[in-house]
Amino acid sequence: MRILLAEDDVELAEGLLTALRQSGYAVDWLPSGSQADTALTDTNYDLVILDLSLPGMDGFTVLRRLRERKQATMVMMLTAHDETEKRIHGLDLGADDYMTKPFILGEVEARIRALTRRSRDSGGNAQLMLEYGSLTLDSVGQRILLEGEALELTKREYLLLACLIERSGKVVSKEHLFERIYDWDTESNLSAVEVFVSRLRKKIEASNVRIRAVRGLGYLLELDKTQIDTQIA
């Protein structure tokens, strides 16, 4: 899951960044509403954690513009305890949930998991358990299973393979994969994607799927017909 954090309180933002990244989420942080609006226009995020009192453009405007663009990105608002009317207004504008400051970091993660389940149970873009060949993506548990057994994956290996499973049968560009596994402030480059793909090929070689490079376009997760025919025979 890729998250945009729009929060101008540096100390709070750094705490959220650390906690969420340690939990395996790819998180970008921006301190102003105008920057957040631009990022949401240019990049596909699964969730935006949105403070309502942002410089440049307030959170309400960011939220309203997001929904006017018909984007289904989940939105969690951050508000103060005495801002009941603002919370109601935000929910009316299309926010999915809110957290009141101060809050416990663990509760934020629990709310994110609940939002993810709610979105998928209501017919969202993804499913709780997504199967492709002998691989199963458990996005809530943030793990990938090979014939029922969890693969030993690093955070970035998980994110990359999860992206390929979600788009199985379609070519995914190297740039998109890079954005999925790295945050903006990383000093890595596109060649890192090739390294992770090489590692993943070894880890899923016992499966009936493979990662194929499509020259000039990206990577494609597809069924290995050779192994499938052998299993049928």
C-alpha positions, 0 to 999 in steps of 0.5 A, a space after each residue: 500500500 502506498 500512502 501520502 501523509 499531508 501534515 505540517 507538524 514535523 515531529 508528528 509527521 516523522 513519528 508517523 513516517 517511522 511507524 508506517 514504514 517499519 510496518 511495510 508501507 511506502 509513505 511519502 510526506 508533504 507539509 502543505 496542502 498545495 503540494 499534496 493536491 499536486 501529488 494526488 493529481 500526479 500519483 496513484 495513492 491507496 490512502 492519504 492521511 490528511 491534516 485539515 489545517 495545512 498551509 497553502 491549501 487547507 485539507 478540506 480543499 484538498 479533499 474536495 478537489 480529490 473527490 471532484 476528480 472522481 478519485 477513490 483514494 481512501 482519506 483519513 483526516 487528522 483533526 483536533 479534539 475540539 473540531 467536531 463540526 470540521 470532522 462532520 464536514 470532512 466526512 460529508 465531503 467524502 473522507 473515509 475516517 478521522 483521527 483526533 490528535 493526540 493519538 496512539 500510533 498503533 491505532 492509526 495502523 489499526 484504522 488503516 487495516 480497518 479501512 482496507 478491509 472495509 474498502 475491499 468488502 464493499 467491492 473496492 479495487 482489490 480483494 482480501 486474498 488475491 490468487 494468481 496461479 500457486 501464489 496468494 496475496 494476503 494484503 491485510 496480513 502483508 504476506 504472499 503465500 506459495 501453495 499455502 506457505 508464506 514466502 520469506 520476503 523483505 518489505 520491498 520484495 513483498 511490495 514489488 511482488 504484490 504489485 505484480 500479482 495485483 496487475 497479473 497478466 498486464 505489463 507493469 513499467 519499471 518506473 511504476 514498480 520503483 514508485 511502489 517500493 521506494 519513497 521520494 526521499 530515497 537515493 536509489 535508482 531504477 536499476 534497483 528494480 532489476 535486483 529485486 526482480 532477480 531475487 523474486 524469480 529465485 524465491 518463486 521458482 517453485 511456483 507455476 508463475 514467472 516474471 517476464 521482462 518485456 523489453 522497453 516496457 517493464 515486467 509481466 507476471 504470467 502463468 508458466 504454461 510448461 509447469 501447468 501442463 506438467 502438473 496436469 499430465 
